[in-house]
Amino acid sequence: MNKTFVGSLAIIFGGLVLSLQLYGLKIIQLLDMQTGSWNTYAIDYAKETPMSLAIVITIVVIIYGIV
């Protein structure tokens, strides 16, 4: 496999994972609404350590695919 192919796969994979994470944030928010306390904005969830780590790893994969 050449570098262009691997880069393209990394961009596609990173974009799909990032999209799933954003939808996952909405699902987490909906589940929190049922308990009675939730954050209004998705960025509030993204500031939590596990979520921010996952987003950073995804962005690194996308940048690796570009480079």
C-alpha positions as CSV (number, residue, x, y, z in Angstrom):
1,M,0.0,0.0,0.0
2,N,1.3,3.4,-0.9
3,K,1.3,6.5,1.3
4,T,-1.5,8.2,-0.6
5,F,-3.9,5.2,-0.1
6,V,-3.1,5.0,3.6
7,G,-3.6,8.8,3.9
8,S,-6.9,8.6,2.2
9,L,-8.1,5.8,4.4
10,A,-7.0,7.8,7.5
11,I,-8.9,10.8,6.5
12,I,-12.1,8.8,5.7
13,F,-11.8,6.7,8.9
14,G,-11.1,9.9,11.0
15,G,-14.0,11.7,9.5
16,L,-16.4,8.8,10.2
17,V,-15.2,8.4,13.8
18,L,-15.5,12.2,14.4
19,S,-19.1,12.1,13.0
20,L,-19.9,9.2,15.3
21,Q,-18.5,11.0,18.3
22,L,-20.6,14.1,17.5
23,Y,-23.8,11.9,17.3
24,G,-22.7,10.2,20.5
25,L,-22.6,13.5,22.3
26,K,-26.2,14.0,21.4
27,I,-27.1,10.5,22.7
28,I,-25.2,11.2,25.9
29,Q,-27.1,14.5,26.3
30,L,-30.5,12.8,25.7
31,L,-29.6,10.2,28.4
32,D,-28.6,12.9,30.8
33,M,-31.9,14.7,30.2
34,Q,-33.7,11.7,31.5
35,T,-31.8,11.9,34.8
36,G,-32.8,15.6,35.2
37,S,-29.4,17.2,34.8
38,W,-27.6,17.9,31.6
39,N,-25.2,20.3,29.9
40,T,-26.9,22.6,27.4
41,Y,-24.0,22.7,24.9
42,A,-22.1,19.7,23.4
43,I,-18.8,21.5,24.0
44,D,-19.5,21.1,27.7
45,Y,-19.3,17.3,27.3
46,A,-16.3,17.6,25.0
47,K,-14.4,19.3,27.8
48,E,-14.5,16.2,29.9
49,T,-11.3,14.2,29.8
50,P,-12.4,10.9,28.1
51,M,-14.3,12.8,25.4
52,S,-11.6,15.3,24.8
53,L,-9.0,12.6,24.5
54,A,-11.1,10.7,22.0
55,I,-11.6,13.9,19.9
56,V,-7.8,14.7,20.0
57,I,-6.9,11.2,18.9
58,T,-9.4,11.4,16.0
59,I,-8.0,14.8,14.9
60,V,-4.5,13.4,15.0
61,V,-5.5,10.6,12.7
62,I,-7.1,13.1,10.3
63,I,-4.0,15.2,10.3
64,Y,-1.8,12.1,9.8
65,G,-3.9,11.4,6.7
66,I,-3.4,14.9,5.4
67,V,0.4,14.8,5.9
